């Protein structure tokens, strides 16, 4: 078993460089093809997230753009924003933060393309929708056999990685945070935490996508605002030190001293690795959430999910970075991960901050668990719609949540890195094959906006488009009406 673990670690360490080149290259490519859509259309992102869908013909409420955003944010915003950033700072120094920011801006273009495709190739699921890379790979790639094979590999990888292992990682981080906060001796605590998490998880995931989106819609904004509020309190109480911290971030990213000592490379690698794990741009996870929204044009959800990348990295991850860096951290100490963030926060605003952060992390990680679960569910549905299979999957997810709270098995975590690398590779290769369709959709959207219209897409708008199940103009949100004209100056 140790030899297998070592082999997986060796592969992850070496392939990690290839993966970074692949994802950064994809971001630069799609940023160029879309004329920096992730920057120039920022106002459109804020507008798109507020759109409310009409009710379905049955009268049932549909998933809004904001709810779909919350499902993806639930998966993104978790221990990676608290523990992952702390690890990046410990290994790569302050410069890692700069490269995290850069990767978010570059990766925003890839996030736009993959989420737009997720919307375009979504399928009907009763009154709702589902979709993601497994769907757009199997339906969009011209060579049917190749597309199905890629979809199968992706669906297997994301189901294992997000449905099982990442959820165990989240519950394990919750245990670490609570253990430091309450300082209780005894081996029983992880079992209690695991049991509570397992029960809460079961209560949500057996309720379907509407319960998942409803819980995410409440938990994610509330906990993120509370956490960022704590970071702002730290910044305001150390306002005179802020310029120095920003200078350290930039200088450590490019400084001559760091370059000679190898620190620049460490900062780049850690910033990019942790940034990729946190914002997930190009990983193929967020298109699964993007596909659930009932919107009038696929580009709208592409823009919303690009905003999600910024929310995750530029706001939440930056909050962690400033909390730690304003506390003059000792990078050589035994503290690491979430405990480094807890200690820094307690140092700044009092001992009560540690337990509060444990509560915040509990709910952020729990929201990640249910967001991760949905990614697995929608890919299980790609294979089969049998109810008993889905229920077995749900039970296994609950089991992994409990397992993660009480145990650490390095092979399982390392396998998660391996499978997530497979996910990202398959997804990015697929985007290079069919991503041009997203560019055409962006042109269609921009042309309608230039005429003062609220863009509505029908699949006939792009000649030769195949494999698209929805967007025939019959769904309520895609019915073209004169009343859909909007003021482009808004």
C-alpha positions, 0 to 999 in steps of 0.5 A, a space after each residue: 500500500 505504501 508503494 502505491 501511495 508513493 507512486 501516486 505522490 510521485 505522479 501528482 508532483 510531476 504531473 502538477 506542472 503539466 496541469 498548471 501549464 494546461 490550465 493557464 494556457 487554456 485561460 490565456 487562449 480563451 481570454 484571447 478568443 473572447 477578447 478578455 470577456 472576464 474583464 470587459 463584461 464585469 458589469 454584465 456579470 452583476 446584471 446576469 446574477 439578478 435575473 429571476 426565471 419564470 415559473 415552469 408550465 406546471 407552476 413549479 419554481 425553477 433554479 435561478 441564476 443566483 441559486 446556481 451560483 450558490 451551488 457552485 460557490 458552496 463547492 468552491 468556498 470551503 477549507 481551500 479558502 481557509 486552510 489552503 491559503 494558509 498552506 500556500 503562504 507557509 510554503 510559498 510566502 506572501 508572493 503566492 497570494 499575487 499568483 492566486 489573484 493572477 490565476 483567478 483573472 486568467 482562469 475567469 475566461 476558462 470558467 466562462 467557456 465551460 459554464 456557457 457550454 454547460 448551459 448550452 448542452 444541458 438536458 431536461 430533468 423534469 421541471 429542472 435541468 442538469 448538465 456539465 462536462 459529461 454532457 457537453 463532451 458526449 454531445 458536442 464532440 463531432 467524433 461520437 465515440 471519442 466524446 462518449 469515452 471522454 465523458 465516461 472518464 470525466 464522470 467517473 473521476 468527478 463522482 469519486 473525487 467530489 462525491 467521496 474524497 473531497 467531502 472526506 477532506 472537508 469533514 476532516 478539516 472541520 474536525 481539526 478546526 473544532 478540536 483547536 477551538 474547544 480544546 477538549 481531551 478525548 477521542 470521542 470528539 471526532 466521532 460526534 462531529 462526524 455523526 452530526 455532519 453525516 446526519 445533516 448531510 443526509 437531511 439535505 442531499 436526500 431532498 434533491 437539487 431544490 433543497 441543495 440550492 435552497 440551503 446553499 443560498 442561505 449558508 454560503 452568502 451568510 458565512 462568506 459575509 461573516 468571514 470577510 467581515 472578520 477580515 475587514 475588522 482585522 484590516 481596519 485595526 491594522 490599516 497603517 500596516 496594509 500598504 506594507 503587506 501589499 508591498 510584500 505580496 508584490 515584491 515576494 512575487 517578483 523580488 530579486 532576492 526571492 528569485 535567487 533563493 528559489 522563492 519566486 518559483 515556490 510562490 508561483 507554484 503554491 499560488 497557482 496550485 492553491 488557486 486552482 484547487 480553490 476557484 476550480 476554473 477549468 476543472 469541469 466542476 462548476 458547469 454541473 451547477 451552471 447547467 441547473 439555472 433557467 436563464 434566457 441565454 447560455 452566456 448569462 450563466 457563463 458570466 455568473 460563474 466567472 463572477 464566482 471565480 472572483 468571489 472565491 479568490 479575490 474576496 474570500 481567499 484574500 480575506 484569509 491572506 490578509 488575516 494571516 499576513 497582518 499577524 506577522 506569521 512565523 512560517 517555521 512554526 508547527 501551526 499550519 492550515 486552518 490552525 494557522 488562520 485560527 491563531 492569527 485571527 485570535 491574535 488580532 481580535 481576541 480568543 473568541 475569534 477561534 471558536 467563531 472561525 470554527 463555526 464559520 468553517 463548519 458551515 462553509 465546509 458543510 455547504 461544500 459537502 452538499 455542493 460536492 455531492 450535487 456534482 456527483 449526483 448529476 454525473 450519476 444521472 449521466 450513467 443511469 436514472 435508476 433511483 436505487 443507484 442514486 440512493 446507494 450513492 447518497 449513502 456512500 457519500 454520508 459514509 465518507 463524510 463520517 469517515 473523513 471526520 475520524 481518520 486520515 488516510 494519505 492514499 485517499 487524499 493523494 488519489 483525490 489529487 490524481 482523479 482531479 488531475 484527470 478531470 481537469 485534463 479531460 475537460 480542458 482538452 474537450 474545451 479546445 475541441 468544442 469551446 469555439 461554440 461558446 465564442 459564437 454564443 458570446 457574439 450572439 449575446 453581444 449583438 442582441 445587447 447592442 440592439 437594446 435587447 435582453 438576450 434570448 437564445 434559440 438553437 437555430 440562431 447558430 446554424 449547424 449546431 447539433 446535440 442540443 436538447 433544450 433551447 428550442 424556444 418552448 421553455 418559458 425563459 426562452 420565449 421571445 417577447 417585445 417586453 424583454 427589451 432592456 436599457 443597455 445603459 443600466 
